[in-house]
Amino acid sequence: MSGVKTEAEKRKQISVRAIADVEDVTSMKKSFNRHLHYTLVKDRNIATTRDYFFALAHTVKDNLVSRWIRTQQHYYEKDPKRVYYLSLEYYMGRALTNTMINLGIQGACDEALYQMGLDIENLESMEEDAGLGNGGLGRLAACFLDSMATLGLAAYGYGIRYEYGIFAQRILNGEQTEEPDDWLRFGNPWEKARPEYTIPVNFYGRVVDTPDGKKWIDTQVVLALPYDSPIPGYQNNYVNTLRLWSAKSPVDFNLKFFNDGDYIQAVIDRNIAENISRVLYPNDNFFEGKELRLKQEYFMCAATLQDIVRRYKVSKFGSREAVRVSMDNLPDKVAIQLNDTHPSLAIPELMRILLDQEHLSWEKAWDITVRTCAYTNHTVLPEALERWSCSMLENILPRHLEIIYHINFLFMEEIQKRWPGDMDRMRRMSCIEEGHEKKVNMAHLSIVGSHAVNGVAWLHSEILKSDLFKDFYEMWPEKFQNKTNGITPRRWLLMCNPSLSDLISEKIGEEWPSHLDQLAQLKKLATDKKFQTEVMKVKQENKMRLASMLEKDYGIEINPASMFDIHVKRIHEYKRQLLNVLHIITLYNRIKKNPKGNFVPRTIMIGGKAAPGYHTAKKIIKLINMVGRVVNNDPVVGDRLKVIFLENYRVTLAEKIIPAADLSEQISTAGTEASGTGNMKFMLNGALTIGTMDGANVEMAEEMGEDNIFIFGMRVEEVEALKAKGYNALDYYNSNPELKLCVDQIKDGFFSNGNPSEFSDLTDILLKWDRFYLFADYEDYIKCQDRVSEVFMNKKKWAEMAIHNIASSGKFSSDRTIAEYAREIWGAEPTWEKLPSPHAKGPQSTAQNNGML
Ligand SMILES: *Cc1c(COP(=O)(O)O)cnc(C)c1O
């Protein structure tokens, strides 16, 4: 394929971006060969591509460590407010290329490998994704780490080192199957185990009253072993830390068995404790109240809080105090951000530490806790909200349940004072939900225990205030904020789309990766014919590269002139992949009805994982594949319509697909997608969006102007009105013949070899109890898609709109998001300054410790 660059072209492209220093290249080669020999114990005769990857990764890591140590020393010396980001998910993807770019050594590495006769892209492809996340929430945490380091914040990510990340998806006969993601099989070159900082975490046991206060005794201990990974800022010499905990049995675990003489069984049973960090729960936007998941959440919170308190006490500020370190100033030196309610046990855990270990009064402890913690809500879907059963909590965390009850008791008193006799309000707001089974509403607990609560896009934050958390907003309006999500422009443009990056740098200079607002300078070039041609040439090359990759993987011939219409995200009813399928079938029927007609050719790609237990989502995947089989094999259709289900969508695949997209599908029911971040990645890479007025789409439309985006469908108010009036899918089905035909075909077995029961679950939902109103938006969606096709034929207009998209995406840098969190929630000031390079001569740190605290 002509879109694939030759080796010489690739090298030229990189050399524009980073001119390699001869000395750097020489030392890089030396280091690489040293690692191949001493670390991997291989020579060039027997080394595999994977060995070369590891040798390169270790070489790159060597370039990190001085900066890493010096950054931590710098934090110790300056002792700024520490920011702790707590998340059960970090969807990091690969680290190698990102690290080389952020360190500014990509040119030197590329040249060194070229001189040694190795293909760097081959090596890069050997790296396993760190897939410790499900989708948007986990990827957000990863983008935030990159931005916090780039802004010079003294920030730490804390989470779990899952032995198995998000499963690998395989499609067999059109159906999803899951394979375990054994990502650590060949080792992780980036992490550093720190067994010397192992921390005990308690479970079960009972609570007793002592003269010294409450005590939690007779517990079972699991050890939390920290693994640190470096998080380099963008060319600023900062390197922050992501600390992930791994569960480890204490030596005396199951000692009872040992005493019974069954030594072998006792050793085998050590696995039980270590299961806590075994596997990531594969649910996106869904709460499954499993005991092991509760243990994961507490394990992470307990280990992290002990670490936070320890670091506070040994900090310059903490250790200035004599003998007993006062906890009073914790909120001035520490900010804790909760990524959804998953880490919300941090609130009762901090209370437990302050009450039972530091012996503070309830009032003092509560004041410190609330001023330290802040909570980010990520969804309004009821099935996603965490509600842990009280009986499970009582068994596993008895002391925490007591504390939660007392928090709630005092909270109810406060409501009673302000709204005397308003029992219904107390019931609505309580952290404890009565009913068949008593449950703790973790969102309510998080609001009560935090000084700031934020949604992740303007619309979502408004819905929190007016609907889901209305009562709380009435009580504490000052707690509620918005922080519109963002993405890191380093990974999602500079790294994944080097040709577009070079083109942009040619026009506006090289500062944009850390000052994304500067992309606005491209607006004046939107109608520039030459620039339009250049942008569309890059897009075409990206499309060709993707096409040749897909042709290899799927054996389908792809028309590179067709519109690449892409819908990638987790498979979920609210994201409405089924609405896209209805459009596909509509296009198919139109071609069949008018075989000689002129149709704008489309290659429609849908990708995403379904939670293994989510039956409807798995059926949706099967339907997409079955529709694809009919469409792709119909000779009448030819190259005018192709449907591809992209297997195993993940960060690494997103990096390949997004730069090649013409059209981005963001079609959730208005009011259901909290923000979306996939939408932003496409916009930044010059795809046009077809979308509803939902999540951050609203702000994207505002930034680029409604002329540059294809908006359709009900607004939130219209969805609400329809819900109030009563939605009847049959009204739409019976009055729209194109819609009726599509649904009847699915129902009658047209896509399932004549088996009418195959997709009856889906058609029953659509016709009888669809919570996401697909038919109500169908007609407008189809009309809007027709407009998309029309504009796609006007290449000049399309290019102009694409440039407007790129030029308007500055707001969606996660640097902007993080700067807002820092100033408006954390009380920490982004520095944007550089640390001196480790090679620069200057005064060495006087820190007594090595700073890797
Ligand atoms: C960005 C991203 C997401 C989030 O996509 P949405 O469209 O916002 O749901 C999910 N998965 C991966 C791999 C991503 O990179």
The ligand as a Gaussian input file, in Angstrom:
#p B3LYP/6-31G(d) Opt

LIG

0 1
 C      -10.910000       6.786000      25.338000
 C      -11.202000       5.345000      25.494000
 C      -12.448000       4.920000      25.979000
 C      -13.554000       5.873000      26.315000
 O      -14.362000       6.037000      25.159000
 P      -15.807000       6.681000      25.231000
 O      -16.194000       6.812000      23.808000
 O      -15.667000       8.001000      25.911000
 O      -16.673000       5.729000      25.980000
 C      -12.669000       3.552000      26.095000
 N      -11.729000       2.652000      25.766000
 C      -10.528000       3.025000      25.287000
 C       -9.536000       1.982000      24.923000
 C      -10.228000       4.375000      25.135000
 O       -9.017000       4.730000      24.684000

